Amino acid sequence: MSEKEKNEIAEMVETAELLAKHDPQSLVIAKANLDILKSRCEIEKAMREESAG
């Protein structure tokens, strides 16, 4: 993982903490979107493994 990616992740964590403190509903929306993106990655990974195997 590059330094740029590490910094972006740290910034995302700071944003999540700010949302948790000041706007919990937005945190729920952000979490739902991250869950969707995670699912897409898992599906893509499974498809690649299936193609390779």
PQR file of N, CA, C, O and H, with PARSE charges and radii, in Angstrom:
ATOM      1  N   MET A   1       0.851  -1.163   0.000 -0.4000 1.5000
ATOM      2  CA  MET A   1       0.000   0.000   0.000 -0.0000 2.0000
ATOM      3  C   MET A   1       0.907   1.238   0.000  0.5500 1.7000
ATOM      4  O   MET A   1       1.867   1.321   0.765 -0.5500 1.4000
ATOM      5  N   SER A   2       0.584   2.180  -0.861 -0.4000 1.5000
ATOM      6  CA  SER A   2       1.402   3.390  -0.975 -0.0000 2.0000
ATOM      7  C   SER A   2       1.087   4.374   0.155  0.5500 1.7000
ATOM      8  O   SER A   2       0.068   4.265   0.838 -0.5500 1.4000
ATOM      9  H   SER A   2      -0.197   2.113  -1.482  0.4000 1.0000
ATOM     10  N   GLU A   3       1.991   5.333   0.326 -0.4000 1.5000
ATOM     11  CA  GLU A   3       1.770   6.379   1.327 -0.0000 2.0000
ATOM     12  C   GLU A   3       0.511   7.176   1.009  0.5500 1.7000
ATOM     13  O   GLU A   3      -0.239   7.551   1.910 -0.5500 1.4000
ATOM     14  H   GLU A   3       2.819   5.422  -0.228  0.4000 1.0000
ATOM     15  N   LYS A   4       0.281   7.431  -0.278 -0.4000 1.5000
ATOM     16  CA  LYS A   4      -0.912   8.171  -0.684 -0.0000 2.0000
ATOM     17  C   LYS A   4      -2.172   7.426  -0.248  0.5500 1.7000
ATOM     18  O   LYS A   4      -3.107   8.029   0.279 -0.5500 1.4000
ATOM     19  H   LYS A   4       0.890   7.126  -1.010  0.4000 1.0000
ATOM     20  N   GLU A   5      -2.190   6.113  -0.472 -0.4000 1.5000
ATOM     21  CA  GLU A   5      -3.357   5.316  -0.070 -0.0000 2.0000
ATOM     22  C   GLU A   5      -3.521   5.317   1.441  0.5500 1.7000
ATOM     23  O   GLU A   5      -4.643   5.407   1.940 -0.5500 1.4000
ATOM     24  H   GLU A   5      -1.431   5.623  -0.900  0.4000 1.0000
ATOM     25  N   LYS A   6      -2.419   5.219   2.173 -0.4000 1.5000
ATOM     26  CA  LYS A   6      -2.487   5.261   3.639 -0.0000 2.0000
ATOM     27  C   LYS A   6      -3.054   6.599   4.116  0.5500 1.7000
ATOM     28  O   LYS A   6      -3.868   6.645   5.039 -0.5500 1.4000
ATOM     29  H   LYS A   6      -1.508   5.145   1.767  0.4000 1.0000
ATOM     30  N   ASN A   7      -2.615   7.683   3.477 -0.4000 1.5000
ATOM     31  CA  ASN A   7      -3.124   9.010   3.854 -0.0000 2.0000
ATOM     32  C   ASN A   7      -4.607   9.150   3.540  0.5500 1.7000
ATOM     33  O   ASN A   7      -5.355   9.747   4.315 -0.5500 1.4000
ATOM     34  H   ASN A   7      -1.953   7.645   2.728  0.4000 1.0000
ATOM     35  N   GLU A   8      -5.031   8.602   2.405 -0.4000 1.5000
ATOM     36  CA  GLU A   8      -6.443   8.658   2.044 -0.0000 2.0000
ATOM     37  C   GLU A   8      -7.293   7.872   3.038  0.5500 1.7000
ATOM     38  O   GLU A   8      -8.385   8.306   3.402 -0.5500 1.4000
ATOM     39  H   GLU A   8      -4.423   8.118   1.776  0.4000 1.0000
ATOM     40  N   ILE A   9      -6.800   6.729   3.474 -0.4000 1.5000
ATOM     41  CA  ILE A   9      -7.527   5.923   4.458 -0.0000 2.0000
ATOM     42  C   ILE A   9      -7.618   6.674   5.788  0.5500 1.7000
ATOM     43  O   ILE A   9      -8.670   6.692   6.427 -0.5500 1.4000
ATOM     44  H   ILE A   9      -5.912   6.376   3.178  0.4000 1.0000
ATOM     45  N   ALA A  10      -6.522   7.285   6.193 -0.4000 1.5000
ATOM     46  CA  ALA A  10      -6.530   8.066   7.436 -0.0000 2.0000
ATOM     47  C   ALA A  10      -7.533   9.208   7.352  0.5500 1.7000
ATOM     48  O   ALA A  10      -8.231   9.504   8.323 -0.5500 1.4000
ATOM     49  H   ALA A  10      -5.667   7.270   5.674  0.4000 1.0000
ATOM     50  N   GLU A  11      -7.603   9.847   6.192 -0.4000 1.5000
ATOM     51  CA  GLU A  11      -8.574  10.928   5.993 -0.0000 2.0000
ATOM     52  C   GLU A  11     -10.005  10.395   6.066  0.5500 1.7000
ATOM     53  O   GLU A  11     -10.886  11.049   6.625 -0.5500 1.4000
ATOM     54  H   GLU A  11      -7.037   9.608   5.403  0.4000 1.0000
ATOM     55  N   MET A  12     -10.234   9.222   5.507 -0.4000 1.5000
ATOM     56  CA  MET A  12     -11.570   8.624   5.563 -0.0000 2.0000
ATOM     57  C   MET A  12     -11.961   8.305   7.006  0.5500 1.7000
ATOM     58  O   MET A  12     -13.116   8.486   7.391 -0.5500 1.4000
ATOM     59  H   MET A  12      -9.519   8.690   5.053  0.4000 1.0000
ATOM     60  N   VAL A  13     -11.007   7.834   7.798 -0.4000 1.5000
ATOM     61  CA  VAL A  13     -11.277   7.531   9.203 -0.0000 2.0000
ATOM     62  C   VAL A  13     -11.621   8.818   9.960  0.5500 1.7000
ATOM     63  O   VAL A  13     -12.556   8.844  10.761 -0.5500 1.4000
ATOM     64  H   VAL A  13     -10.069   7.687   7.485  0.4000 1.0000
ATOM     65  N   GLU A  14     -10.858   9.880   9.699 -0.4000 1.5000
ATOM     66  CA  GLU A  14     -11.162  11.169  10.340 -0.0000 2.0000
ATOM     67  C   GLU A  14     -12.568  11.640   9.985  0.5500 1.7000
ATOM     68  O   GLU A  14     -13.299  12.133  10.844 -0.5500 1.4000
ATOM     69  H   GLU A  14     -10.098   9.859   9.049  0.4000 1.0000
ATOM     70  N   THR A  15     -12.942  11.487   8.727 -0.4000 1.5000
ATOM     71  CA  THR A  15     -14.279  11.885   8.286 -0.0000 2.0000
ATOM     72  C   THR A  15     -15.342  11.051   8.980  0.5500 1.7000
ATOM     73  O   THR A  15     -16.365  11.580   9.414 -0.5500 1.4000
ATOM     74  H   THR A  15     -12.348  11.086   8.029  0.4000 1.0000
ATOM     75  N   ALA A  16     -15.103   9.747   9.088 -0.4000 1.5000
ATOM     76  CA  ALA A  16     -16.064   8.868   9.763 -0.0000 2.0000
ATOM     77  C   ALA A  16     -16.232   9.269  11.221  0.5500 1.7000
ATOM     78  O   ALA A  16     -17.349   9.262  11.741 -0.5500 1.4000
ATOM     79  H   ALA A  16     -14.272   9.318   8.736  0.4000 1.0000
ATOM     80  N   GLU A  17     -15.136   9.619  11.886 -0.4000 1.5000
ATOM     81  CA  GLU A  17     -15.218  10.057  13.277 -0.0000 2.0000
ATOM     82  C   GLU A  17     -16.019  11.359  13.398  0.5500 1.7000
ATOM     83  O   GLU A  17     -16.815  11.523  14.322 -0.5500 1.4000
ATOM     84  H   GLU A  17     -14.230   9.625  11.464  0.4000 1.0000
ATOM     85  N   LEU A  18     -15.801  12.268  12.465 -0.4000 1.5000
ATOM     86  CA  LEU A  18     -16.545  13.524  12.465 -0.0000 2.0000
ATOM     87  C   LEU A  18     -18.034  13.269  12.248  0.5500 1.7000
ATOM     88  O   LEU A  18     -18.875  13.858  12.927 -0.5500 1.4000
ATOM     89  H   LEU A  18     -15.154  12.134  11.714  0.4000 1.0000
ATOM     90  N   LEU A  19     -18.353  12.394  11.306 -0.4000 1.5000
ATOM     91  CA  LEU A  19     -19.758  12.055  11.052 -0.0000 2.0000
ATOM     92  C   LEU A  19     -20.387  11.391  12.271  0.5500 1.7000
ATOM     93  O   LEU A  19     -21.522  11.701  12.633 -0.5500 1.4000
ATOM     94  H   LEU A  19     -17.670  11.916  10.755  0.4000 1.0000
ATOM     95  N   ALA A  20     -19.658  10.487  12.900 -0.4000 1.5000
ATOM     96  CA  ALA A  20     -20.192   9.801  14.080 -0.0000 2.0000
ATOM     97  C   ALA A  20     -20.532  10.795  15.180  0.5500 1.7000
ATOM     98  O   ALA A  20     -21.527  10.639  15.888 -0.5500 1.4000
ATOM     99  H   ALA A  20     -18.736  10.235  12.607  0.4000 1.0000
ATOM    100  N   LYS A  21     -19.708  11.804  15.315 -0.4000 1.5000
ATOM    101  CA  LYS A  21     -19.911  12.780  16.380 -0.0000 2.0000
ATOM    102  C   LYS A  21     -21.019  13.781  16.057  0.5500 1.7000
ATOM    103  O   LYS A  21     -21.798  14.158  16.933 -0.5500 1.4000
ATOM    104  H   LYS A  21     -18.900  11.931  14.740  0.4000 1.0000
ATOM    105  N   HIS A  22     -21.086  14.212  14.778 -0.4000 1.5000
ATOM    106  CA  HIS A  22     -21.974  15.325  14.434 -0.0000 2.0000
ATOM    107  C   HIS A  22     -23.147  14.974  13.529  0.5500 1.7000
ATOM    108  O   HIS A  22     -24.118  15.728  13.461 -0.5500 1.4000
ATOM    109  H   HIS A  22     -20.454  13.906  14.066  0.4000 1.0000
ATOM    110  N   ASP A  23     -23.077  13.848  12.836 -0.4000 1.5000
ATOM    111  CA  ASP A  23     -24.144  13.512  11.888 -0.0000 2.0000
ATOM    112  C   ASP A  23     -24.248  11.991  11.730  0.5500 1.7000
ATOM    113  O   ASP A  23     -23.852  11.442  10.702 -0.5500 1.4000
ATOM    114  H   ASP A  23     -22.288  13.236  12.891  0.4000 1.0000
ATOM    115  N   PRO A  24     -24.775  11.325  12.737 -0.5600 1.5000
ATOM    116  CA  PRO A  24     -24.837   9.859  12.722  0.2800 2.0000
ATOM    117  C   PRO A  24     -25.581   9.277  11.517  0.5500 1.7000
ATOM    118  O   PRO A  24     -25.238   8.191  11.050 -0.5500 1.4000
ATOM    119  N   GLN A  25     -26.582   9.975  11.017 -0.4000 1.5000
ATOM    120  CA  GLN A  25     -27.311   9.459   9.851 -0.0000 2.0000
ATOM    121  C   GLN A  25     -26.414   9.408   8.626  0.5500 1.7000
ATOM    122  O   GLN A  25     -26.496   8.465   7.839 -0.5500 1.4000
ATOM    123  H   GLN A  25     -26.861  10.857  11.397  0.4000 1.0000
ATOM    124  N   SER A  26     -25.570  10.398   8.455 -0.4000 1.5000
ATOM    125  CA  SER A  26     -24.631  10.380   7.334 -0.0000 2.0000
ATOM    126  C   SER A  26     -23.612   9.260   7.492  0.5500 1.7000
ATOM    127  O   SER A  26     -23.169   8.672   6.505 -0.5500 1.4000
ATOM    128  H   SER A  26     -25.504  11.165   9.094  0.4000 1.0000
ATOM    129  N   LEU A  27     -23.243   8.965   8.734 -0.4000 1.5000
ATOM    130  CA  LEU A  27     -22.330   7.853   8.970 -0.0000 2.0000
ATOM    131  C   LEU A  27     -22.967   6.538   8.526  0.5500 1.7000
ATOM    132  O   LEU A  27     -22.295   5.684   7.948 -0.5500 1.4000
ATOM    133  H   LEU A  27     -23.602   9.442   9.536  0.4000 1.0000
ATOM    134  N   VAL A  28     -24.248   6.377   8.792 -0.4000 1.5000
ATOM    135  CA  VAL A  28     -24.961   5.165   8.371 -0.0000 2.0000
ATOM    136  C   VAL A  28     -24.952   5.061   6.847  0.5500 1.7000
ATOM    137  O   VAL A  28     -24.742   3.980   6.297 -0.5500 1.4000
ATOM    138  H   VAL A  28     -24.795   7.071   9.262  0.4000 1.0000
ATOM    139  N   ILE A  29     -25.176   6.171   6.176 -0.4000 1.5000
ATOM    140  CA  ILE A  29     -25.163   6.173   4.703 -0.0000 2.0000
ATOM    141  C   ILE A  29     -23.767   5.830   4.183  0.5500 1.7000
ATOM    142  O   ILE A  29     -23.620   5.026   3.263 -0.5500 1.4000
ATOM    143  H   ILE A  29     -25.346   7.049   6.623  0.4000 1.0000
ATOM    144  N   ALA A  30     -22.750   6.445   4.776 -0.4000 1.5000
ATOM    145  CA  ALA A  30     -21.369   6.171   4.350 -0.0000 2.0000
ATOM    146  C   ALA A  30     -21.021   4.702   4.561  0.5500 1.7000
ATOM    147  O   ALA A  30     -20.394   4.079   3.704 -0.5500 1.4000
ATOM    148  H   ALA A  30     -22.870   7.099   5.524  0.4000 1.0000
ATOM    149  N   LYS A  31     -21.424   4.156   5.692 -0.4000 1.5000
ATOM    150  CA  LYS A  31     -21.151   2.739   5.995 -0.0000 2.0000
ATOM    151  C   LYS A  31     -21.849   1.840   4.992  0.5500 1.7000
ATOM    152  O   LYS A  31     -21.260   0.863   4.531 -0.5500 1.4000
ATOM    153  H   LYS A  31     -21.934   4.662   6.388  0.4000 1.0000
ATOM    154  N   ALA A  32     -23.081   2.145   4.646 -0.4000 1.5000
ATOM    155  CA  ALA A  32     -23.811   1.342   3.669 -0.0000 2.0000
ATOM    156  C   ALA A  32     -23.112   1.362   2.318  0.5500 1.7000
ATOM    157  O   ALA A  32     -23.013   0.334   1.648 -0.5500 1.4000
ATOM    158  H   ALA A  32     -23.559   2.939   5.021  0.4000 1.0000
ATOM    159  N   ASN A  33     -22.631   2.528   1.921 -0.4000 1.5000
ATOM    160  CA  ASN A  33     -21.914   2.628   0.651 -0.0000 2.0000
ATOM    161  C   ASN A  33     -20.610   1.843   0.680  0.5500 1.7000
ATOM    162  O   ASN A  33     -20.261   1.194  -0.306 -0.5500 1.4000
ATOM    163  H   ASN A  33     -22.712   3.363   2.465  0.4000 1.0000
ATOM    164  N   LEU A  34     -19.890   1.889   1.784 -0.4000 1.5000
ATOM    165  CA  LEU A  34     -18.665   1.099   1.903 -0.0000 2.0000
ATOM    166  C   LEU A  34     -18.975  -0.395   1.858  0.5500 1.7000
ATOM    167  O   LEU A  34     -18.224  -1.168   1.263 -0.5500 1.4000
ATOM    168  H   LEU A  34     -20.174   2.416   2.585  0.4000 1.0000
ATOM    169  N   ASP A  35     -20.066  -0.799   2.477 -0.4000 1.5000
ATOM    170  CA  ASP A  35     -20.465  -2.214   2.424 -0.0000 2.0000
ATOM    171  C   ASP A  35     -20.757  -2.653   0.996  0.5500 1.7000
ATOM    172  O   ASP A  35     -20.404  -3.763   0.597 -0.5500 1.4000
ATOM    173  H   ASP A  35     -20.677  -0.171   2.960  0.4000 1.0000
ATOM    174  N   ILE A  36     -21.399  -1.782   0.229 -0.4000 1.5000
ATOM    175  CA  ILE A  36     -21.689  -2.082  -1.182 -0.0000 2.0000
ATOM    176  C   ILE A  36     -20.390  -2.245  -1.963  0.5500 1.7000
ATOM    177  O   ILE A  36     -20.236  -3.197  -2.728 -0.5500 1.4000
ATOM    178  H   ILE A  36     -21.685  -0.880   0.553  0.4000 1.0000
ATOM    179  N   LEU A  37     -19.463  -1.321  -1.771 -0.4000 1.5000
ATOM    180  CA  LEU A  37     -18.186  -1.392  -2.472 -0.0000 2.0000
ATOM    181  C   LEU A  37     -17.393  -2.636  -2.078  0.5500 1.7000
ATOM    182  O   LEU A  37     -16.747  -3.260  -2.919 -0.5500 1.4000
ATOM    183  H   LEU A  37     -19.588  -0.548  -1.149  0.4000 1.0000
ATOM    184  N   LYS A  38     -17.446  -2.986  -0.811 -0.4000 1.5000
ATOM    185  CA  LYS A  38     -16.771  -4.201  -0.341 -0.0000 2.0000
ATOM    186  C   LYS A  38     -17.367  -5.432  -1.014  0.5500 1.7000
ATOM    187  O   LYS A  38     -16.634  -6.331  -1.426 -0.5500 1.4000
ATOM    188  H   LYS A  38     -17.971  -2.479  -0.128  0.4000 1.0000
ATOM    189  N   SER A  39     -18.678  -5.477  -1.126 -0.4000 1.5000
ATOM    190  CA  SER A  39     -19.338  -6.605  -1.787 -0.0000 2.0000
ATOM    191  C   SER A  39     -18.925  -6.705  -3.246  0.5500 1.7000
ATOM    192  O   SER A  39     -18.680  -7.800  -3.754 -0.5500 1.4000
ATOM    193  H   SER A  39     -19.274  -4.747  -0.791  0.4000 1.0000
ATOM    194  N   ARG A  40     -18.847  -5.561  -3.923 -0.4000 1.5000
ATOM    195  CA  ARG A  40     -18.391  -5.559  -5.322 -0.0000 2.0000
ATOM    196  C   ARG A  40     -16.995  -6.143  -5.440  0.5500 1.7000
ATOM    197  O   ARG A  40     -16.719  -6.928  -6.347 -0.5500 1.4000
ATOM    198  H   ARG A  40     -19.045  -4.672  -3.510  0.4000 1.0000
ATOM    199  N   CYS A  41     -16.112  -5.759  -4.523 -0.4000 1.5000
ATOM    200  CA  CYS A  41     -14.741  -6.281  -4.539 -0.0000 2.0000
ATOM    201  C   CYS A  41     -14.720  -7.788  -4.292  0.5500 1.7000
ATOM    202  O   CYS A  41     -13.975  -8.517  -4.947 -0.5500 1.4000
ATOM    203  H   CYS A  41     -16.336  -5.121  -3.787  0.4000 1.0000
ATOM    204  N   GLU A  42     -15.529  -8.246  -3.358 -0.4000 1.5000
ATOM    205  CA  GLU A  42     -15.584  -9.675  -3.064 -0.0000 2.0000
ATOM    206  C   GLU A  42     -16.113 -10.469  -4.251  0.5500 1.7000
ATOM    207  O   GLU A  42     -15.620 -11.559  -4.541 -0.5500 1.4000
ATOM    208  H   GLU A  42     -16.134  -7.653  -2.826  0.4000 1.0000
ATOM    209  N   ILE A  43     -17.110  -9.927  -4.934 -0.4000 1.5000
ATOM    210  CA  ILE A  43     -17.653 -10.594  -6.127 -0.0000 2.0000
ATOM    211  C   ILE A  43     -16.600 -10.647  -7.219  0.5500 1.7000
ATOM    212  O   ILE A  43     -16.406 -11.685  -7.851 -0.5500 1.4000
ATOM    213  H   ILE A  43     -17.510  -9.042  -4.699  0.4000 1.0000
ATOM    214  N   GLU A  44     -15.920  -9.531  -7.443 -0.4000 1.5000
ATOM    215  CA  GLU A  44     -14.873  -9.468  -8.464 -0.0000 2.0000
ATOM    216  C   GLU A  44     -13.757 -10.460  -8.152  0.5500 1.7000
ATOM    217  O   GLU A  44     -13.274 -11.156  -9.045 -0.5500 1.4000
ATOM    218  H   GLU A  44     -16.078  -8.687  -6.929  0.4000 1.0000
ATOM    219  N   LYS A  45     -13.353 -10.526  -6.903 -0.4000 1.5000
ATOM    220  CA  LYS A  45     -12.305 -11.464  -6.488 -0.0000 2.0000
ATOM    221  C   LYS A  45     -12.751 -12.907  -6.728  0.5500 1.7000
ATOM    222  O   LYS A  45     -11.982 -13.718  -7.245 -0.5500 1.4000
ATOM    223  H   LYS A  45     -13.746  -9.961  -6.178  0.4000 1.0000
ATOM    224  N   ALA A  46     -13.975 -13.224  -6.360 -0.4000 1.5000
ATOM    225  CA  ALA A  46     -14.493 -14.579  -6.551 -0.0000 2.0000
ATOM    226  C   ALA A  46     -14.550 -14.936  -8.028  0.5500 1.7000
ATOM    227  O   ALA A  46     -14.246 -16.068  -8.405 -0.5500 1.4000
ATOM    228  H   ALA A  46     -14.600 -12.566  -5.940  0.4000 1.0000
ATOM    229  N   MET A  47     -14.936 -13.980  -8.870 -0.4000 1.5000
ATOM    230  CA  MET A  47     -15.000 -14.238 -10.314 -0.0000 2.0000
ATOM    231  C   MET A  47     -13.606 -14.486 -10.875  0.5500 1.7000
ATOM    232  O   MET A  47     -13.430 -15.369 -11.714 -0.5500 1.4000
ATOM    233  H   MET A  47     -15.183 -13.061  -8.564  0.4000 1.0000
ATOM    234  N   ARG A  48     -12.615 -13.723 -10.427 -0.4000 1.5000
ATOM    235  CA  ARG A  48     -11.239 -13.926 -10.889 -0.0000 2.0000
ATOM    236  C   ARG A  48     -10.711 -15.287 -10.451  0.5500 1.7000
ATOM    237  O   ARG A  48     -10.054 -15.984 -11.225 -0.5500 1.4000
ATOM    238  H   ARG A  48     -12.759 -13.006  -9.745  0.4000 1.0000
ATOM    239  N   GLU A  49     -11.002 -15.663  -9.203 -0.4000 1.5000
ATOM    240  CA  GLU A  49     -10.545 -16.962  -8.706 -0.0000 2.0000
ATOM    241  C   GLU A  49     -11.214 -18.097  -9.454  0.5500 1.7000
ATOM    242  O   GLU A  49     -10.586 -19.120  -9.726 -0.5500 1.4000
ATOM    243  H   GLU A  49     -11.536 -15.097  -8.574  0.4000 1.0000
ATOM    244  N   GLU A  50     -12.484 -17.924  -9.787 -0.4000 1.5000
ATOM    245  CA  GLU A  50     -13.212 -18.946 -10.537 -0.0000 2.0000
ATOM    246  C   GLU A  50     -12.637 -19.101 -11.946  0.5500 1.7000
ATOM    247  O   GLU A  50     -12.507 -20.216 -12.451 -0.5500 1.4000
ATOM    248  H   GLU A  50     -12.994 -17.093  -9.566  0.4000 1.0000
ATOM    249  N   SER A  51     -12.293 -17.975 -12.573 -0.4000 1.5000
ATOM    250  CA  SER A  51     -11.714 -18.007 -13.907 -0.0000 2.0000
ATOM    251  C   SER A  51     -10.337 -18.640 -13.906  0.5500 1.7000
ATOM    252  O   SER A  51      -9.979 -19.347 -14.848 -0.5500 1.4000
ATOM    253  H   SER A  51     -12.398 -17.069 -12.163  0.4000 1.0000
ATOM    254  N   ALA A  52      -9.561 -18.395 -12.860 -0.4000 1.5000
ATOM    255  CA  ALA A  52      -8.208 -18.931 -12.771 -0.0000 2.0000
ATOM    256  C   ALA A  52      -8.203 -20.398 -12.374  0.5500 1.7000
ATOM    257  O   ALA A  52      -7.281 -21.138 -12.717 -0.5500 1.4000
ATOM    258  H   ALA A  52      -9.853 -17.820 -12.095  0.4000 1.0000
ATOM    259  N   GLY A  53      -9.230 -20.814 -11.654 -0.4000 1.5000
ATOM    260  CA  GLY A  53      -9.238 -22.172 -11.100 -0.0000 2.0000
ATOM    261  C   GLY A  53      -9.911 -23.123 -11.979  0.5500 1.7000
ATOM    262  O   GLY A  53     -10.002 -24.307 -11.655 -0.5500 1.4000
ATOM    263  H   GLY A  53      -9.979 -20.212 -11.375  0.4000 1.0000
TER
END
